[in-house]
């Protein structure tokens, strides 16, 4: 009799029973609480960004496969995994539509809050990878001007038009979509570190009629500098989905942002299921298992929305009301922010209205004068 594989997985990865129950035994755990003891006897670890998959966790374990259901990989020690012949995968692009649509909702809310129109803006996008590219596509389809900044891609010969960081910082809206890359002082390998890419020197260039959004990694912005900056007169509006030292975030920073959410920009039903699906495919490949599922079987029926007589801004907020998620987070008492952070993340797909948060392609949209149905 063939021994069944054993998987330890983050409890916030949906669809695992449907995908894996016939090929492996699954043990679910809270992502921050996965430990060496949790992994005893396990062959595979399926995780999200809050689990550090490194030697401290995996040394002397039986783990042969690590799959993260996220785009980012800064929580994986890839060099160590490769050296120890542990197969790893990420879910590249899985929630790029969700994050791009989160940013559209952030911009829409800011516009309604300040009497602006989205089509009159220029949006500066820092980072033109999966998410930045999707966001640029959305803006182009909506007729909104944008600029891109991505020196590493530019140096690799990417043919798109790129601008400097200083040029981006002059845009009406600045949206950050870069991986977290630490500077390597020993080898100088990383010519374009993103750790503290935005700090005091850049923040002081911003004006009160601008919006800065970070939905990438918390430490891309120096949170102490940003906290201090928000206490100065005429500061730009700030919308944050990510923070340094999550879940132990700076409470004053959360309170002083125009909007703040607990690292949920990518948390649509489609985004999370797509992440699980991509990890499933890589798992099957690693262990020589025939793929016998279909991705579309994971998805429930679509939501329905009627956008009759609504502006672009209001239409976007019907599909995802970012303010509700922010209000729930920002109104928490200071002492509850850290303890509630992961709880809110876990339940983020279910909106306060009782509706499941979906990618735009998870909606049947009626009277769609803004053509949001084409933003896939």
C-alpha positions as CSV (number, residue, x, y, z in Angstrom):
1,X,0.0,0.0,0.0
2,X,1.4,3.4,-1.0
3,X,1.9,5.7,2.0
4,X,-0.2,8.9,1.7
5,X,1.6,12.2,1.6
6,X,1.2,14.5,4.6
7,X,0.6,18.3,4.2
8,X,0.7,21.1,6.7
9,X,-1.2,24.1,5.3
10,X,-2.1,27.6,6.3
11,X,-5.8,27.6,7.4
12,X,-6.4,30.7,5.2
13,X,-5.9,28.8,1.9
14,X,-9.3,28.0,0.5
15,X,-10.0,25.0,-1.7
16,X,-7.5,22.7,-0.1
17,X,-9.9,19.9,0.7
18,X,-11.3,19.9,-2.8
19,X,-7.8,19.8,-4.3
20,X,-5.8,17.6,-2.0
21,X,-8.1,15.3,0.0
22,X,-7.8,12.4,-2.4
23,X,-4.0,12.5,-2.6
24,X,-2.8,13.6,0.8
25,X,-3.7,14.1,4.5
26,X,-4.0,17.8,5.3
27,X,-3.3,19.4,8.7
28,X,-4.4,23.0,8.9
29,X,-2.7,25.5,11.2
30,X,-2.5,29.3,11.8
31,X,0.2,30.7,9.6
32,X,2.1,32.5,12.3
33,X,2.0,29.4,14.6
34,X,3.5,26.9,12.2
35,X,6.5,25.4,14.0
36,X,8.9,22.5,13.9
37,X,6.5,20.5,16.0
38,X,3.6,21.3,13.6
39,X,5.7,19.9,10.7
40,X,6.6,16.6,12.3
41,X,6.1,13.8,9.8
42,X,4.9,16.2,7.1
43,X,6.1,16.0,3.5
44,X,4.9,19.4,2.3
45,X,4.3,22.9,3.6
46,X,1.7,25.1,2.0
47,X,1.8,28.6,3.3
48,X,1.2,32.3,2.8
49,X,3.4,35.3,3.4
50,X,3.2,35.3,7.2
51,X,5.1,32.0,7.5
52,X,8.9,32.2,7.3
53,X,10.0,29.1,5.4
54,X,13.7,29.0,6.3
55,X,16.3,26.8,8.1
56,X,14.9,27.7,11.5
57,X,11.6,26.1,10.6
58,X,12.6,23.4,8.1
59,X,16.1,22.1,9.1
60,X,16.0,18.4,10.0
61,X,12.3,18.1,8.9
62,X,11.0,15.7,6.2
63,X,9.6,18.6,4.1
64,X,10.3,18.0,0.4
65,X,8.0,20.8,-1.0
66,X,7.1,24.3,0.0
67,X,4.4,26.1,-1.8
68,X,3.3,29.7,-1.0
69,X,0.0,30.8,-2.3
70,X,1.3,34.3,-2.8
71,X,3.1,36.3,-5.5
72,X,5.8,37.5,-3.1
73,X,8.7,35.2,-2.0
74,X,10.5,37.3,0.6
75,X,9.3,35.0,3.3
76,X,11.0,32.0,1.6
77,X,14.8,31.5,2.1
78,X,15.1,30.4,-1.5
79,X,18.9,29.9,-1.4
80,X,18.6,27.5,1.6
81,X,15.7,25.7,0.0
82,X,17.6,25.2,-3.2
83,X,20.8,24.1,-1.3
84,X,18.7,21.5,0.6
85,X,16.9,20.2,-2.5
86,X,13.5,21.3,-1.3
87,X,11.2,22.1,-4.2
88,X,9.5,25.4,-3.8
89,X,6.9,27.4,-5.7
90,X,5.0,30.6,-5.5
91,X,1.7,31.5,-7.1
92,X,3.0,34.2,-9.5
93,X,0.2,36.5,-10.5
94,X,-2.5,34.8,-8.5
95,X,-3.9,37.9,-6.9
96,X,-2.6,40.6,-9.2
97,X,-6.2,41.4,-10.4
98,X,-7.3,41.6,-6.7
99,X,-4.6,44.0,-5.8
100,X,-5.1,46.1,-8.9
101,X,-8.8,46.4,-8.1
102,X,-8.0,47.3,-4.5
103,X,-5.9,50.2,-5.8
104,X,-8.8,51.3,-8.1
105,X,-11.1,51.3,-5.0
106,X,-8.5,53.3,-3.0
107,X,-8.2,55.9,-5.8
108,X,-12.0,56.0,-6.2
109,X,-12.5,56.7,-2.5
110,X,-9.9,59.4,-2.4
111,X,-11.4,61.1,-5.5
112,X,-14.9,61.1,-3.9
113,X,-13.5,62.3,-0.6
114,X,-11.6,65.2,-2.2
115,X,-13.8,66.2,-5.2
116,X,-11.6,64.8,-7.9
117,X,-12.3,62.7,-11.0
118,X,-10.3,59.6,-11.7
119,X,-10.0,60.3,-15.5
120,X,-8.3,63.6,-14.7
121,X,-5.5,61.9,-12.8
122,X,-2.0,60.7,-13.6
123,X,-1.1,57.6,-11.6
124,X,2.6,56.8,-10.9
125,X,3.2,53.0,-10.6
126,X,6.4,52.0,-8.8
127,X,7.1,48.4,-9.9
128,X,6.0,47.0,-13.2
129,X,5.8,43.3,-12.4
130,X,2.7,41.2,-12.1
131,X,0.6,43.7,-10.1
132,X,2.0,46.9,-11.6
133,X,1.4,45.6,-15.1
134,X,-2.2,44.6,-14.3
135,X,-2.9,48.0,-12.7
136,X,-1.4,49.8,-15.7
137,X,-3.7,47.7,-18.0
138,X,-6.7,48.7,-16.0
139,X,-5.9,52.4,-16.0
140,X,-5.3,52.3,-19.8
141,X,-8.7,50.6,-20.4
142,X,-10.4,53.2,-18.2
143,X,-8.7,56.1,-20.0
144,X,-6.6,57.2,-17.0
145,X,-3.0,58.4,-17.5
146,X,-0.2,56.5,-15.8
147,X,3.6,56.4,-15.6
148,X,5.8,53.4,-14.8
149,X,9.0,53.2,-12.8
150,X,11.0,49.9,-12.6
151,X,14.8,50.3,-13.0
152,X,15.6,46.6,-12.9
153,X,13.1,45.8,-15.7
154,X,14.4,48.8,-17.7
155,X,17.9,47.6,-17.4
156,X,16.8,44.1,-18.6
157,X,15.6,45.7,-21.8
158,X,11.8,45.9,-21.1
159,X,10.5,48.0,-24.1
160,X,7.8,49.8,-22.1
161,X,8.3,53.5,-21.4
162,X,9.7,54.1,-17.9
163,X,10.1,57.3,-15.8
164,X,12.3,58.2,-12.9
165,X,11.3,57.9,-9.3
166,X,11.3,61.7,-9.0
167,X,8.9,61.9,-11.9
168,X,6.6,59.3,-10.3
169,X,6.6,61.3,-7.0
170,X,5.1,64.2,-8.9
171,X,2.0,62.3,-10.0
172,X,-1.4,62.8,-8.5
173,X,-1.4,59.2,-7.2
174,X,1.6,57.1,-6.4
175,X,1.0,53.3,-6.0
176,X,3.8,51.0,-4.9
177,X,4.1,47.4,-6.2
178,X,7.6,46.1,-5.7
179,X,9.0,43.1,-3.9
180,X,10.9,43.7,-0.7
181,X,14.6,43.5,-1.5
182,X,17.2,44.2,1.2
183,X,20.5,45.8,0.3
184,X,23.4,43.3,0.3
185,X,26.3,45.2,1.8
186,X,28.7,42.3,1.4
187,X,28.3,41.4,-2.3
188,X,26.5,44.6,-3.6
189,X,24.4,42.2,-5.7
190,X,21.2,44.1,-5.2
191,X,21.6,47.3,-7.1
192,X,18.0,48.3,-6.6
193,X,17.1,47.5,-3.0
194,X,13.5,48.4,-2.1
195,X,13.8,48.3,1.7
196,X,12.9,51.8,2.8
197,X,12.6,52.9,-0.8
198,X,10.3,55.6,0.5
199,X,11.6,57.5,3.6
200,X,11.9,61.0,5.0
201,X,13.8,62.4,2.0
202,X,11.1,61.3,-0.4
203,X,8.1,62.0,1.8
204,X,9.0,65.6,2.1
205,X,8.6,66.0,-1.7
206,X,4.9,65.0,-1.5
207,X,2.1,67.6,-1.4
208,X,-1.3,67.7,0.2
209,X,-3.1,67.2,-3.1
210,X,-1.4,63.8,-3.7
211,X,-2.2,60.2,-2.7
212,X,0.4,57.6,-1.8
213,X,-0.7,53.9,-1.7
214,X,1.3,50.9,-0.5
215,X,-0.1,47.5,-1.2
216,X,3.3,45.7,-1.6
217,X,5.4,45.1,1.5
218,X,5.4,47.2,4.7
219,X,9.1,47.8,4.9
220,X,9.2,49.4,1.4
221,X,8.2,52.6,3.4
222,X,10.0,53.6,6.6
223,X,7.0,53.4,8.9
224,X,8.6,55.6,11.6
225,X,9.3,58.3,9.0
226,X,5.8,58.0,7.6
227,X,4.2,58.2,11.0
228,X,6.2,61.4,11.7
229,X,5.3,62.8,8.3
230,X,1.6,62.4,8.8
231,X,1.8,64.6,11.9
232,X,3.1,67.5,9.8
233,X,0.9,70.2,8.1
234,X,-0.2,69.7,4.5
235,X,0.8,66.0,4.3
236,X,-0.3,63.9,1.4
237,X,-3.1,61.4,1.8
238,X,-1.9,57.9,2.7
239,X,-3.6,54.6,2.1
240,X,-1.8,51.5,3.5
241,X,-2.5,47.8,3.2
242,X,0.9,46.7,4.5
243,X,3.0,47.6,7.5
244,X,6.3,46.9,9.1
245,X,6.3,44.2,11.9
246,X,2.9,42.9,11.1
247,X,0.8,42.2,13.2
248,X,2.4,44.6,15.7
249,X,1.7,47.7,13.6
250,X,2.1,51.3,14.7
251,X,-1.3,52.3,16.0
252,X,-0.8,56.0,15.3
253,X,0.1,55.3,11.7
254,X,-3.0,53.2,11.2
255,X,-5.2,55.9,12.7
256,X,-3.6,58.8,10.7
257,X,-3.9,57.2,7.3
258,X,-6.8,58.2,5.1
259,X,-7.5,54.4,4.8
260,X,-5.8,51.4,6.3
261,X,-6.4,47.7,5.9
262,X,-4.7,44.7,7.4
263,X,-2.8,43.3,4.4
264,X,-5.9,42.2,2.5
265,X,-5.5,43.9,-0.9
266,X,-5.1,40.5,-2.6
267,X,-7.9,38.8,-0.6
268,X,-10.6,38.1,-3.2
269,X,-12.1,34.7,-3.5
270,X,-10.6,34.3,-7.0
271,X,-7.2,35.5,-5.9
272,X,-7.0,33.0,-3.0
273,X,-8.4,30.1,-4.9
274,X,-6.1,30.8,-7.8
275,X,-3.1,30.7,-5.4
276,X,-4.3,27.3,-4.0
277,X,-4.7,26.0,-7.6
278,X,-1.2,27.0,-8.7
279,X,0.3,25.4,-5.6
280,X,-1.7,22.2,-6.3
281,X,-0.3,22.0,-9.9
282,X,3.3,22.4,-8.6
283,X,2.7,19.9,-5.8
284,X,1.4,17.3,-8.3
285,X,4.4,17.9,-10.6
286,X,6.8,17.5,-7.7
287,X,5.4,14.2,-6.5
288,X,4.5,12.7,-9.9
289,X,0.7,12.9,-9.3
290,X,-1.7,13.1,-12.2
291,X,-3.7,16.3,-12.2
292,X,-7.4,15.3,-12.0
293,X,-9.1,18.6,-11.1
294,X,-10.4,21.6,-13.0
295,X,-9.8,25.1,-11.8
296,X,-13.2,26.4,-12.7
297,X,-14.8,23.7,-10.4
298,X,-13.5,25.7,-7.4
299,X,-15.5,28.8,-8.1
300,X,-19.1,29.4,-6.9
301,X,-21.8,31.3,-8.8
302,X,-21.0,35.0,-9.6
303,X,-22.2,38.0,-7.6
304,X,-24.6,40.4,-9.3
305,X,-24.3,44.2,-9.4
306,X,-26.5,46.9,-11.1
307,X,-24.4,50.0,-11.8
308,X,-27.2,52.1,-13.3
309,X,-26.6,55.9,-13.3
310,X,-23.4,55.6,-11.2
311,X,-20.1,57.4,-11.9
312,X,-16.9,55.5,-12.4
313,X,-15.8,56.1,-8.9
314,X,-19.1,54.9,-7.3
315,X,-19.2,51.9,-9.6
316,X,-15.8,50.8,-8.5
317,X,-16.8,51.1,-4.8
318,X,-19.9,49.0,-5.4
319,X,-17.7,46.1,-6.5
320,X,-15.3,46.6,-3.5
321,X,-16.1,49.1,-0.7
322,X,-12.6,49.6,0.7
323,X,-13.9,52.1,3.3
324,X,-15.8,49.3,5.1
325,X,-12.7,47.2,5.6
326,X,-10.7,50.3,6.6
327,X,-13.3,51.5,9.1
328,X,-13.4,48.1,10.8
329,X,-9.6,48.1,11.2
330,X,-9.0,51.8,12.1
331,X,-11.7,51.9,14.7
332,X,-10.2,49.1,16.8
333,X,-8.9,50.1,20.2
334,X,-5.1,50.4,20.2
335,X,-4.5,47.3,22.3
336,X,-6.7,45.2,19.9
337,X,-4.9,46.1,16.6
338,X,-2.3,43.4,16.8
339,X,-4.6,40.6,18.2
340,X,-7.3,41.4,15.6
341,X,-4.9,41.8,12.6
342,X,-4.9,38.2,11.6
343,X,-8.6,37.6,12.4
344,X,-9.5,40.4,10.0
345,X,-7.2,39.0,7.4
346,X,-8.8,35.6,7.7
347,X,-12.3,36.9,7.3
348,X,-11.5,39.6,4.7
349,X,-13.0,37.8,1.8
350,X,-16.4,38.1,3.5
351,X,-17.3,41.8,3.4
352,X,-19.2,43.5,6.2
353,X,-22.2,43.7,3.8
354,X,-22.3,39.9,3.8
355,X,-21.2,39.8,0.2
356,X,-18.1,37.8,-0.8
357,X,-15.3,39.9,-2.2
358,X,-14.7,38.8,-5.8
359,X,-12.5,39.8,-8.7
360,X,-14.4,41.8,-11.3
361,X,-14.7,38.6,-13.3
362,X,-16.6,37.1,-10.4
363,X,-19.5,39.5,-11.0
364,X,-22.4,39.7,-13.4
365,X,-22.4,43.4,-13.9
366,X,-25.6,45.1,-15.3
367,X,-25.7,48.6,-16.8
368,X,-21.9,48.8,-16.8
369,X,-21.4,52.2,-18.4
370,X,-17.8,52.3,-17.1
371,X,-16.9,48.9,-18.7
372,X,-15.5,47.5,-15.5
373,X,-16.5,44.0,-16.8
374,X,-13.5,44.2,-19.2
375,X,-11.0,44.6,-16.4
376,X,-10.0,41.0,-16.0
